[in-house]
Amino acid sequence: MFDPHIDIYFILFYLCPILMLSPSKRINKFFKKQGVKIKLVDFVTPVFLLSVHIYSMLIVNRSFMPYVLIIISIIGMVLASVFAFKIKKIRMVHFFRVWWRYVFITVFLLHILLGILLFF
């Protein structure tokens, strides 16, 4: 395993997306008052994707992005199948909103896993 030099910059970069989630209630209320159905996790997901790429390059000297893209594609196919066959209706806005939230959960868990691997 590639042993990166851990200093305060790596730790701050690791905590940056997590710290971005802290004011989420206030920001979500602001968007709700404006009539927009956007949550803060919608903005933080690309930051998590970037951090997963950077930390995977630091830890194993290889990017996990192709695997992440395969996983989120499979999530999209499963969701589309569930919406089509079980619910019998696919509304694109609802589909993409649910899919993006599952992408957030997947990338967030991978971000935490890479942070644990960075310290061991």
C-alpha positions as a Markdown table, in Angstrom:
| # | Residue | x | y | z |
|---|---|---|---|---|
| 1 | Met | 0.0 | 0.0 | 0.0 |
| 2 | Phe | 1.2 | 3.5 | -0.7 |
| 3 | Asp | 1.9 | 5.3 | 2.5 |
| 4 | Pro | 1.2 | 9.0 | 2.1 |
| 5 | His | 2.6 | 11.6 | 4.5 |
| 6 | Ile | -0.4 | 12.5 | 6.6 |
| 7 | Asp | -0.4 | 16.2 | 7.7 |
| 8 | Ile | -3.0 | 18.8 | 8.6 |
| 9 | Tyr | -3.8 | 19.5 | 4.9 |
| 10 | Phe | -4.9 | 15.9 | 4.3 |
| 11 | Ile | -7.0 | 15.9 | 7.4 |
| 12 | Leu | -8.7 | 19.3 | 6.5 |
| 13 | Phe | -9.3 | 18.1 | 2.9 |
| 14 | Tyr | -10.8 | 14.9 | 4.2 |
| 15 | Leu | -13.1 | 16.8 | 6.6 |
| 16 | Cys | -14.1 | 19.6 | 4.2 |
| 17 | Pro | -17.0 | 17.8 | 2.6 |
| 18 | Ile | -18.3 | 16.6 | 6.0 |
| 19 | Leu | -18.0 | 20.1 | 7.3 |
| 20 | Met | -20.0 | 21.4 | 4.3 |
| 21 | Leu | -22.9 | 19.3 | 5.5 |
| 22 | Ser | -23.1 | 21.0 | 9.0 |
| 23 | Pro | -25.2 | 24.1 | 8.0 |
| 24 | Ser | -27.6 | 21.9 | 5.9 |
| 25 | Lys | -30.7 | 22.7 | 7.9 |
| 26 | Arg | -30.4 | 26.4 | 7.4 |
| 27 | Ile | -29.6 | 26.1 | 3.7 |
| 28 | Asn | -32.4 | 23.6 | 3.1 |
| 29 | Lys | -34.8 | 26.1 | 4.8 |
| 30 | Phe | -33.6 | 28.9 | 2.5 |
| 31 | Phe | -34.1 | 26.8 | -0.6 |
| 32 | Lys | -37.6 | 25.7 | 0.7 |
| 33 | Lys | -38.6 | 29.4 | 1.2 |
| 34 | Gln | -37.5 | 30.1 | -2.4 |
| 35 | Gly | -39.7 | 27.2 | -3.7 |
| 36 | Val | -36.7 | 25.1 | -4.9 |
| 37 | Lys | -36.6 | 21.4 | -4.0 |
| 38 | Ile | -32.8 | 21.2 | -3.7 |
| 39 | Lys | -30.9 | 20.0 | -0.6 |
| 40 | Leu | -27.3 | 20.7 | 0.4 |
| 41 | Val | -26.4 | 17.1 | -0.3 |
| 42 | Asp | -27.0 | 17.8 | -4.0 |
| 43 | Phe | -24.1 | 20.2 | -3.9 |
| 44 | Val | -21.8 | 18.2 | -1.7 |
| 45 | Thr | -21.9 | 15.0 | -3.8 |
| 46 | Pro | -19.5 | 16.3 | -6.5 |
| 47 | Val | -17.1 | 17.3 | -3.8 |
| 48 | Phe | -17.2 | 13.8 | -2.4 |
| 49 | Leu | -16.6 | 12.4 | -5.8 |
| 50 | Leu | -13.5 | 14.5 | -6.2 |
| 51 | Ser | -12.2 | 13.6 | -2.8 |
| 52 | Val | -12.8 | 9.9 | -3.4 |
| 53 | His | -10.7 | 10.2 | -6.6 |
| 54 | Ile | -7.9 | 12.1 | -4.8 |
| 55 | Tyr | -7.8 | 9.8 | -1.7 |
| 56 | Ser | -7.9 | 6.6 | -3.8 |
| 57 | Met | -4.9 | 7.9 | -5.8 |
| 58 | Leu | -3.1 | 8.7 | -2.6 |
| 59 | Ile | -3.8 | 5.4 | -0.8 |
| 60 | Val | -3.6 | 2.7 | -3.5 |
| 61 | Asn | -2.1 | 4.8 | -6.4 |
| 62 | Arg | -5.1 | 4.0 | -8.5 |
| 63 | Ser | -8.4 | 5.8 | -9.1 |
| 64 | Phe | -11.6 | 4.3 | -7.8 |
| 65 | Met | -13.7 | 6.4 | -10.2 |
| 66 | Pro | -14.3 | 3.7 | -12.8 |
| 67 | Tyr | -15.7 | 1.5 | -10.1 |
| 68 | Val | -17.8 | 4.3 | -8.7 |
| 69 | Leu | -19.2 | 5.0 | -12.1 |
| 70 | Ile | -20.1 | 1.3 | -12.5 |
| 71 | Ile | -21.7 | 1.2 | -9.1 |
| 72 | Ile | -23.8 | 4.3 | -9.7 |
| 73 | Ser | -24.8 | 3.0 | -13.1 |
| 74 | Ile | -26.0 | -0.2 | -11.6 |
| 75 | Ile | -28.0 | 1.8 | -9.0 |
| 76 | Gly | -29.6 | 3.7 | -11.8 |
| 77 | Met | -30.6 | 0.6 | -13.7 |
| 78 | Val | -32.0 | -1.0 | -10.5 |
| 79 | Leu | -34.0 | 2.1 | -9.7 |
| 80 | Ala | -35.3 | 2.4 | -13.2 |
| 81 | Ser | -36.4 | -1.2 | -13.1 |
| 82 | Val | -38.1 | -0.8 | -9.8 |
| 83 | Phe | -39.9 | 2.3 | -11.0 |
| 84 | Ala | -40.9 | 0.7 | -14.3 |
| 85 | Phe | -42.1 | -2.7 | -13.1 |
| 86 | Lys | -43.2 | -2.1 | -9.5 |
| 87 | Ile | -44.5 | 1.4 | -9.5 |
| 88 | Lys | -45.5 | 1.4 | -13.3 |
| 89 | Lys | -44.5 | 5.0 | -13.8 |
| 90 | Ile | -41.1 | 6.7 | -14.3 |
| 91 | Arg | -41.1 | 10.4 | -13.6 |
| 92 | Met | -37.7 | 11.6 | -14.6 |
| 93 | Val | -37.3 | 14.4 | -12.0 |
| 94 | His | -38.3 | 12.0 | -9.2 |
| 95 | Phe | -36.0 | 9.3 | -10.6 |
| 96 | Phe | -32.9 | 11.5 | -10.8 |
| 97 | Arg | -33.6 | 13.0 | -7.4 |
| 98 | Val | -33.8 | 9.5 | -5.8 |
| 99 | Trp | -30.8 | 8.3 | -7.9 |
| 100 | Trp | -28.7 | 11.3 | -6.9 |
| 101 | Arg | -29.4 | 10.6 | -3.2 |
| 102 | Tyr | -28.3 | 7.0 | -3.6 |
| 103 | Val | -25.1 | 8.3 | -5.3 |
| 104 | Phe | -24.5 | 10.6 | -2.3 |
| 105 | Ile | -24.9 | 7.7 | 0.2 |
| 106 | Thr | -22.6 | 5.5 | -1.9 |
| 107 | Val | -19.9 | 8.1 | -2.3 |
| 108 | Phe | -20.2 | 9.2 | 1.3 |
| 109 | Leu | -19.6 | 5.7 | 2.6 |
| 110 | Leu | -16.7 | 5.2 | 0.2 |
| 111 | His | -15.2 | 8.6 | 1.4 |
| 112 | Ile | -15.4 | 7.4 | 5.0 |
| 113 | Leu | -13.8 | 4.0 | 4.1 |
| 114 | Leu | -10.9 | 5.7 | 2.3 |
| 115 | Gly | -10.4 | 8.0 | 5.3 |
| 116 | Ile | -10.2 | 4.9 | 7.6 |
| 117 | Leu | -7.7 | 3.3 | 5.2 |
| 118 | Leu | -5.6 | 6.5 | 5.1 |
| 119 | Phe | -4.9 | 6.3 | 8.8 |
| 120 | Phe | -4.1 | 2.5 | 8.8 |
